[in-house]
Amino acid sequence: MGWWRRRDEMQKVLMLVVLVIGGWFLWQSGVLPGIGSDDGTTSVADGEATSDSVAVPTTELQPFDTYQDQSEEVDYDELKAKAEDYRGRMITFTGEVVQVERDLGLTVMKLAITRLSEGFDPDDAVVVGYGGQEEIVEGDVLTVWGDGLGTLELPEEEQTKGLPSVLAKYIKVGESS
């Protein structure tokens, strides 16, 4: 447990994010079983609605063309205010990488997505997890297509700050046309 205490707060947060998103990847790929009964039936948590419930959006990987056509373009104010409403929905935005960490084959980054006259507002950040192999560095401008994950609570200097989070399925380094 001593190795955990030697880590700074950002390293701890990124490790936890990697574990959560990695577990989500395993659950979505079917490696981990769905939440619910052990009798083999599909539950709402598995992405299919029962007859008396509202349909739950699935987050399985769609072809890139589908993401381009069906993703909702969203700005920071909308995503911040309604992060939980965007959970499981295909969304897209463009932003500048203000922080990036790569661990266990997953890239976790903060993207500033509010455009200013010169660059992007670093205070309007979204946490993005991505499993691709692209080399991403701070300062890159990315267009992201992915699934909303809701709000992620991050410790920020003695207080907790909730940031919208997204699991990126596709990215393009540079702005998309």
N, C-alpha and C positions, 0 to 999 in steps of 0.2 A: 504494500500500500504506500510505501515511501515514494515510489516513482510517481504516483498520482499527485502527491503534495508538491513535488518539484516542478510540476507543469504550471505555466501561467494560465490565467482564466480563459484566454482565447483558445489555447490548445485544448483545454478541457471541453469547452463548448464544441469545438470542431470534432473532437473524438466522439462526443455524444451525438452530434448530428450525423456523423458517418455511421454510427451504430443504428440509429433510428432509420435513416434512409436505406442502409444496407438490409436491415430487417424487413423493411417495406418491399424492397426489390425481391427478396427471397419469398415473401408472402405472395406477391403478385405473380412470380414465376411458378408458383405451385410447390416449391421446395418445402415451405412451411404450410401447414394446414390452415384452413380458414377458421374464423372464430365461430363457435356455435356448437351444434350437436355432434356427437361422435358416430351417428348412424349413416354418414355419407351424404346426407341431404345438403343442398346448397342453401346458405343463409344470406341475408341481406349484406352481411359483411363480406361475402364472396363476390359481391357486385351484381347479384340478381335479386330482383324484388319478389317478395311473396305476393299473393293475390290481394291482400288488404293493405299493402304498404306502397309508398311512393318509390318510383324507380331510382336507384342509386347509380350515378354515373360510374362507368368503369374507367380504369386508368391503364388498360392494357396498351401495348405499343401499336399504334396505328401507322400506316405508311406515311412518309413525309408529305405527300400530296394531300392526304386527309388532314394532317395537322395544319398545313398552310391554308386549306380551304375552310376548315371548321374552327380554328382557334379564334378566340375573341381577343382583339387588341385591347389592352388594359393599361391605364396610367397608374401612377403610384397612389394618388389620393383615393381612387376607387378601390384598388387592391388592399390598401391599408384599412380602409373603413369596412370592407366586406370580405376580408380574407377567408373567413369560414364559409361564406357563400360560394367562393371560388374553389373550394376543396373538391378535387376530382374532375374539374372542368379544364378543357383544353384552352390555354391562354398563350398570348405572345406579347413580347415587349422588347425594347432595345435599351441597352444601358452600358455603362462603363464599369469595368471590374475595378473595385477599390480594395479588395482583399481576396486572396486565393490561397487555399491549402489543398494538397493532394495527399491522400492517405488510403491505404487498402484498395487502390484502384478506383477511388471515387474522388472527384474534384468538388470541393465545397467552396463557394465564393459568395461575396457580397457584391451586388450590382447596384449602382446608383442609376435610377431609371427616369428621374425628372430632368428633362432637358432645360438648360439655362442658355443664355445668349452665347456663353462660351463654356462648353462642356456639359457636365451633369452635376446635380446637387448631391454631394456625398451623404447628406443627412437623410435622403429618401432612398434607403437601401432595401433590397430584397435578398433573402438568403436563397441561393440556388445550388442544388445538388445535381451533379452530372456524372454519368458513368462512362462517357466516351474517352477517346484517346487523344483528342486535340491538345496541343500545348497551349495553355492559357496563362497569360501573365497580367499583372496589375497594369492598368491603363488600356487594355484591349477594349474595344467596343464590340459587344456581342448582340446578335438578335437571337432570342430564346423562344422556342416553342416547347411547351411542357404542360404538366398537370399541377394545379394548385394543391398545396398541402395544408393550407390554413395558416395560423399564426404560430411562430416559433418564439419561445421566450428565451432571451439571451441576457445574461448578467452584464450590466453596463455600469461600472464604477459605483458600487453600492446600491444600485437600483436595477430592476428588471425592465428590459425593453422588449416589447413584442414586435417582431418583424414578420411581414408576409414571407412565406416560403413556397418554393416551386421545385418540382422534380423535372429537370429539363430532359426532354426526349431527343430533341435536335437543337443544335446551335449552329450559328454561322458567325465566324469571326469577321467583323465588319458589319455595317448596316445592311439590312435586307432591302431590296427594292420593291 
